Amino acid sequence: PGGLFKGYQIGLVNGVLDSPGCYQYGIINLAPERLRGVQVGLTCSAKDGNFKQFGLLTFRESGPWYSRITPFFGMRRNNDLFRDYDDPCYDYKDDKEEI
Protein backbone atom coordinates (compact mmCIF):
# COMPACT_ATOMS: atom_id res chain seq x y z
CA PRO A 1 0.00 0.00 0.00
CA GLY A 2 1.15 3.51 -0.77
CA GLY A 3 2.59 5.58 2.06
CA LEU A 4 3.48 2.65 4.33
CA PHE A 5 7.05 2.16 5.50
CA LYS A 6 8.46 -1.30 6.11
CA GLY A 7 12.08 -1.70 7.11
CA TYR A 8 14.78 -0.30 9.39
CA GLN A 9 15.53 3.27 10.45
CA ILE A 10 18.87 4.09 12.04
CA GLY A 11 19.66 7.70 12.93
CA LEU A 12 19.56 10.47 15.49
CA VAL A 13 15.84 11.20 14.96
CA ASN A 14 13.58 8.65 13.25
CA GLY A 15 9.93 9.02 12.31
CA VAL A 16 7.26 7.00 10.55
CA LEU A 17 3.54 7.76 10.10
CA ASP A 18 2.10 4.34 9.32
CA SER A 19 4.09 1.14 9.40
CA PRO A 20 3.23 -2.54 8.95
CA GLY A 21 6.75 -3.52 10.05
CA CYS A 22 9.38 -1.03 11.20
CA TYR A 23 12.44 -1.15 13.44
CA GLN A 24 13.71 2.20 14.70
CA TYR A 25 17.13 2.64 16.33
CA GLY A 26 18.09 6.19 17.34
CA ILE A 27 18.19 8.90 19.98
CA ILE A 28 14.55 9.91 19.35
CA ASN A 29 12.05 7.54 17.71
CA LEU A 30 8.59 8.78 16.72
CA ALA A 31 5.51 7.07 15.31
CA PRO A 32 2.66 9.61 15.55
CA GLU A 33 0.10 7.30 13.89
CA ARG A 34 0.47 3.50 13.85
CA LEU A 35 3.47 1.29 14.38
CA ARG A 36 4.10 -2.41 14.18
CA GLY A 37 7.65 -3.13 15.22
CA VAL A 38 10.35 -2.15 17.70
CA GLN A 39 11.79 1.16 18.88
CA VAL A 40 15.19 1.37 20.62
CA GLY A 41 16.60 4.72 21.79
CA LEU A 42 16.69 7.31 24.54
CA THR A 43 13.12 8.45 23.87
CA CYS A 44 10.49 6.37 22.07
CA SER A 45 6.99 7.53 21.22
CA ALA A 46 4.13 5.80 19.36
CA LYS A 47 0.40 6.34 19.16
CA ASP A 48 -1.08 2.90 18.54
CA GLY A 49 -0.35 -0.51 17.04
CA ASN A 50 1.69 -3.58 17.95
CA PHE A 51 5.10 -2.55 19.20
CA LYS A 52 7.79 -2.84 21.84
CA GLN A 53 9.85 0.09 23.07
CA PHE A 54 13.23 0.08 24.82
CA GLY A 55 14.53 3.44 26.03
CA LEU A 56 15.15 5.83 28.89
CA LEU A 57 11.56 7.11 28.48
CA THR A 58 8.82 5.42 26.47
CA PHE A 59 5.54 7.11 25.53
CA ARG A 60 2.30 5.61 24.22
CA GLU A 61 -0.67 7.81 23.30
CA SER A 62 -3.21 4.99 23.56
CA GLY A 63 -4.05 2.64 26.38
CA PRO A 64 -4.84 3.22 30.05
CA TRP A 65 -3.59 6.54 31.49
CA TYR A 66 -1.29 4.81 33.99
CA SER A 67 0.64 2.98 31.25
CA ARG A 68 1.27 5.81 28.81
CA ILE A 69 4.71 6.85 30.12
CA THR A 70 7.17 4.33 31.52
CA PRO A 71 10.94 4.13 31.93
CA PHE A 72 13.04 1.52 30.10
CA PHE A 73 10.29 -0.61 28.46
CA GLY A 74 6.89 -0.11 26.90
CA MET A 75 4.59 -2.09 24.66
CA ARG A 76 1.18 -1.95 23.01
CA ARG A 77 -0.79 -4.71 21.32
CA ASN A 78 -3.67 -3.89 19.00
CA ASN A 79 -4.06 -6.48 16.23
CA ASP A 80 -7.20 -4.90 14.74
CA LEU A 81 -5.24 -2.00 13.26
CA PHE A 82 -3.14 -4.15 10.94
CA ARG A 83 -5.48 -6.82 9.64
CA ASP A 84 -4.72 -7.39 5.99
CA TYR A 85 -7.07 -9.83 4.31
CA ASP A 86 -4.87 -9.95 1.18
CA ASP A 87 -1.95 -11.28 3.20
CA PRO A 88 -1.44 -15.00 2.43
CA CYS A 89 0.00 -15.50 5.92
CA TYR A 90 -3.08 -14.09 7.64
CA ASP A 91 -5.09 -16.70 9.57
CA TYR A 92 -8.73 -16.19 8.58
CA LYS A 93 -10.00 -18.72 11.15
CA ASP A 94 -9.95 -15.99 13.80
CA ASP A 95 -12.59 -14.00 11.87
CA LYS A 96 -15.10 -16.81 11.37
CA GLU A 97 -18.16 -16.68 13.59
CA GLU A 98 -19.37 -19.79 15.32
CA ILE A 99 -22.81 -20.89 14.11
Contacts in CASP RR format, 6 or more apart in sequence:
PFRMAT RR
TARGET T0000
AUTHOR 0000-0000-0000
METHOD contacts of the structure
MODEL  1
PGGLFKGYQIGLVNGVLDSPGCYQYGIINLAPERLRGVQVGLTCSAKDGN
FKQFGLLTFRESGPWYSRITPFFGMRRNNDLFRDYDDPCYDYKDDKEEI
3 17 0 8 1.000
3 18 0 8 1.000
4 18 0 8 1.000
4 19 0 8 1.000
4 20 0 8 1.000
5 16 0 8 1.000
5 17 0 8 1.000
5 18 0 8 1.000
5 19 0 8 1.000
5 21 0 8 1.000
5 22 0 8 1.000
6 19 0 8 1.000
6 20 0 8 1.000
6 21 0 8 1.000
6 22 0 8 1.000
7 21 0 8 1.000
7 22 0 8 1.000
7 23 0 8 1.000
8 22 0 8 1.000
8 23 0 8 1.000
8 24 0 8 1.000
8 25 0 8 1.000
9 15 0 8 1.000
9 16 0 8 1.000
9 22 0 8 1.000
9 23 0 8 1.000
9 24 0 8 1.000
9 25 0 8 1.000
9 26 0 8 1.000
9 29 0 8 1.000
10 25 0 8 1.000
10 26 0 8 1.000
11 25 0 8 1.000
11 26 0 8 1.000
11 27 0 8 1.000
12 26 0 8 1.000
12 27 0 8 1.000
12 28 0 8 1.000
13 26 0 8 1.000
13 27 0 8 1.000
13 28 0 8 1.000
13 30 0 8 1.000
14 24 0 8 1.000
14 25 0 8 1.000
14 26 0 8 1.000
14 28 0 8 1.000
14 29 0 8 1.000
14 30 0 8 1.000
15 24 0 8 1.000
15 29 0 8 1.000
15 30 0 8 1.000
15 31 0 8 1.000
15 32 0 8 1.000
16 22 0 8 1.000
16 24 0 8 1.000
16 30 0 8 1.000
16 31 0 8 1.000
16 35 0 8 1.000
17 31 0 8 1.000
17 32 0 8 1.000
17 33 0 8 1.000
17 34 0 8 1.000
18 33 0 8 1.000
18 34 0 8 1.000
19 31 0 8 1.000
19 34 0 8 1.000
19 35 0 8 1.000
19 36 0 8 1.000
19 37 0 8 1.000
20 36 0 8 1.000
20 82 0 8 1.000
20 84 0 8 1.000
21 35 0 8 1.000
21 36 0 8 1.000
21 37 0 8 1.000
22 31 0 8 1.000
22 35 0 8 1.000
22 36 0 8 1.000
22 37 0 8 1.000
23 37 0 8 1.000
23 38 0 8 1.000
23 39 0 8 1.000
23 40 0 8 1.000
24 31 0 8 1.000
24 38 0 8 1.000
24 39 0 8 1.000
24 40 0 8 1.000
24 41 0 8 1.000
24 44 0 8 1.000
25 40 0 8 1.000
25 41 0 8 1.000
26 40 0 8 1.000
26 41 0 8 1.000
26 42 0 8 1.000
27 41 0 8 1.000
27 42 0 8 1.000
27 43 0 8 1.000
28 41 0 8 1.000
28 42 0 8 1.000
28 43 0 8 1.000
28 45 0 8 1.000
29 39 0 8 1.000
29 40 0 8 1.000
29 41 0 8 1.000
29 43 0 8 1.000
29 44 0 8 1.000
29 45 0 8 1.000
29 53 0 8 1.000
30 45 0 8 1.000
30 46 0 8 1.000
31 39 0 8 1.000
31 45 0 8 1.000
31 46 0 8 1.000
31 47 0 8 1.000
31 51 0 8 1.000
32 45 0 8 1.000
32 47 0 8 1.000
33 47 0 8 1.000
33 48 0 8 1.000
34 47 0 8 1.000
34 48 0 8 1.000
34 49 0 8 1.000
34 81 0 8 1.000
34 82 0 8 1.000
35 46 0 8 1.000
35 47 0 8 1.000
35 48 0 8 1.000
35 49 0 8 1.000
35 50 0 8 1.000
35 51 0 8 1.000
36 49 0 8 1.000
36 50 0 8 1.000
36 51 0 8 1.000
36 81 0 8 1.000
36 82 0 8 1.000
37 50 0 8 1.000
37 51 0 8 1.000
37 52 0 8 1.000
38 51 0 8 1.000
38 52 0 8 1.000
38 53 0 8 1.000
38 54 0 8 1.000
39 46 0 8 1.000
39 51 0 8 1.000
39 52 0 8 1.000
39 53 0 8 1.000
39 54 0 8 1.000
39 55 0 8 1.000
39 58 0 8 1.000
40 53 0 8 1.000
40 54 0 8 1.000
40 55 0 8 1.000
41 54 0 8 1.000
41 55 0 8 1.000
41 56 0 8 1.000
42 55 0 8 1.000
42 56 0 8 1.000
42 57 0 8 1.000
43 55 0 8 1.000
43 56 0 8 1.000
43 57 0 8 1.000
43 58 0 8 1.000
43 59 0 8 1.000
44 53 0 8 1.000
44 54 0 8 1.000
44 55 0 8 1.000
44 57 0 8 1.000
44 58 0 8 1.000
44 59 0 8 1.000
44 74 0 8 1.000
45 58 0 8 1.000
45 59 0 8 1.000
45 60 0 8 1.000
45 61 0 8 1.000
46 53 0 8 1.000
46 59 0 8 1.000
46 60 0 8 1.000
46 61 0 8 1.000
46 76 0 8 1.000
47 60 0 8 1.000
47 61 0 8 1.000
47 62 0 8 1.000
48 60 0 8 1.000
48 61 0 8 1.000
48 62 0 8 1.000
48 76 0 8 1.000
48 78 0 8 1.000
48 81 0 8 1.000
49 62 0 8 1.000
49 76 0 8 1.000
49 77 0 8 1.000
49 78 0 8 1.000
49 81 0 8 1.000
49 82 0 8 1.000
50 76 0 8 1.000
50 77 0 8 1.000
50 78 0 8 1.000
50 79 0 8 1.000
50 81 0 8 1.000
50 82 0 8 1.000
51 75 0 8 1.000
51 76 0 8 1.000
52 73 0 8 1.000
52 74 0 8 1.000
52 75 0 8 1.000
53 60 0 8 1.000
53 73 0 8 1.000
53 74 0 8 1.000
53 75 0 8 1.000
54 72 0 8 1.000
54 73 0 8 1.000
54 74 0 8 1.000
55 71 0 8 1.000
55 72 0 8 1.000
55 73 0 8 1.000
56 71 0 8 1.000
56 72 0 8 1.000
57 69 0 8 1.000
57 70 0 8 1.000
57 71 0 8 1.000
58 69 0 8 1.000
58 70 0 8 1.000
58 71 0 8 1.000
58 72 0 8 1.000
58 73 0 8 1.000
58 74 0 8 1.000
59 68 0 8 1.000
59 69 0 8 1.000
60 67 0 8 1.000
60 68 0 8 1.000
60 69 0 8 1.000
60 74 0 8 1.000
60 76 0 8 1.000
61 68 0 8 1.000
62 76 0 8 1.000
62 78 0 8 1.000
63 76 0 8 1.000
83 90 0 8 1.000
84 90 0 8 1.000
85 92 0 8 1.000
END
